Amino acid sequence: MGQTLILTVGLPCSGKSTWALQQTRRYASPIYGSPIVCPDQIRLALHGQRFVAMAEPFVWAIARTMVISLFGAGHQKVILDACNTTRKRRDDWLESAASLEEEAGCSVSAGFDWGTRAGDAST
């Protein structure tokens, strides 16, 4: 079975992080225990601010490295907790799936569930 990269999609404060945490903490969830890669937390760790335009390439390079290393460590599913609101941002992850597969030595599939909201986490 291939490994899966789950991309959250939504505006800031729309419940993406809440949904990700709920899913990884619920034993019955198909993504129970999956690690979460969160660019917001990377930004805070890197420079202590919510956004610094000049640092964004580093933030996304770190996020990508984290995804690769988590798959390399054997995780079957990884959640990327980010807005991903633009088609370009989502396409970047989808287009890089082939190189992620090569670098992490795994098969990666990514998809979107447009019907899931934080309040629907029980479904």
C-alpha positions in Angstrom: 0.0 0.0 0.0 1.3 3.5 -0.9 1.8 6.2 1.6 -0.6 9.1 1.5 0.0 12.9 1.8 -3.2 14.6 3.1 -3.4 18.3 2.3 -5.8 20.4 4.3 -7.5 23.2 2.3 -9.1 26.2 3.8 -8.9 29.8 4.8 -7.0 30.8 8.0 -9.0 30.0 11.1 -11.4 27.7 9.2 -10.7 24.6 11.4 -7.9 22.8 9.4 -5.6 22.4 12.4 -8.5 21.4 14.7 -9.6 18.8 12.1 -6.1 17.4 11.7 -5.6 17.1 15.5 -9.0 15.5 16.0 -8.3 12.9 13.3 -4.9 12.0 14.6 -6.2 11.6 18.1 -9.4 9.6 17.4 -8.5 5.9 17.5 -11.3 5.0 15.0 -10.0 7.5 12.5 -8.3 6.1 9.4 -5.5 8.6 10.0 -5.1 8.0 13.7 -1.6 8.7 14.8 -0.5 10.4 11.6 2.1 13.1 12.0 1.2 16.7 11.1 3.5 19.0 9.2 2.5 22.6 9.9 4.2 25.5 8.1 2.7 27.9 10.7 4.7 26.1 13.4 7.8 26.0 11.2 7.6 29.8 10.8 7.4 30.3 14.6 10.3 27.9 15.1 12.4 29.5 12.3 11.9 33.2 13.0 9.3 33.6 15.7 6.7 35.4 13.5 3.6 34.4 11.7 4.9 35.5 8.3 8.1 36.9 6.9 8.0 36.9 3.1 11.7 36.6 2.6 11.7 33.3 4.7 8.9 31.6 2.9 11.1 29.6 0.5 12.9 28.2 3.6 9.6 27.4 5.3 8.3 25.4 2.4 11.7 23.6 1.9 11.6 22.6 5.5 8.0 21.4 5.2 8.9 19.3 2.1 12.0 17.9 3.9 9.8 17.0 6.9 7.3 15.2 4.7 10.1 13.2 3.0 11.7 12.3 6.3 8.4 11.2 7.9 7.6 8.9 4.9 11.2 7.7 5.0 10.7 6.8 8.7 7.8 4.5 7.7 4.7 6.6 8.4 1.9 5.6 6.1 0.0 8.9 6.2 1.3 12.5 6.8 -1.0 15.5 7.1 0.2 18.8 5.7 -1.7 21.4 7.7 -1.6 24.5 5.6 -4.1 26.7 3.8 -3.3 25.4 0.3 -6.1 27.7 -1.0 -4.5 28.4 -4.3 -4.5 25.9 -7.2 -0.8 26.6 -7.6 0.1 25.6 -4.1 -2.0 22.4 -4.3 -0.5 21.6 -7.8 3.0 22.2 -6.5 2.4 19.3 -4.0 0.7 17.1 -6.5 3.4 17.7 -9.2 6.1 17.0 -6.7 4.6 13.7 -5.7 6.9 11.9 -8.2 10.0 13.4 -6.7 8.7 12.8 -3.2 8.3 9.2 -4.2 11.8 9.0 -5.5 13.4 10.9 -2.5 11.4 9.1 0.2 11.5 5.7 -1.5 7.7 5.3 -1.4 4.6 5.6 -3.3 2.7 8.8 -2.5 -0.8 9.7 -3.4 -2.5 13.0 -2.6 -6.1 14.0 -2.8 -8.7 16.4 -1.5 -11.9 15.9 0.3 -13.8 19.1 -0.4 -16.8 18.0 1.7 -14.9 17.6 5.1 -15.0 20.5 7.5 -13.7 20.7 11.1 -17.3 20.2 12.4 -17.6 17.0 10.3 -14.6 15.3 11.8 -16.8 12.5 13.1 -17.6 11.3 9.5 
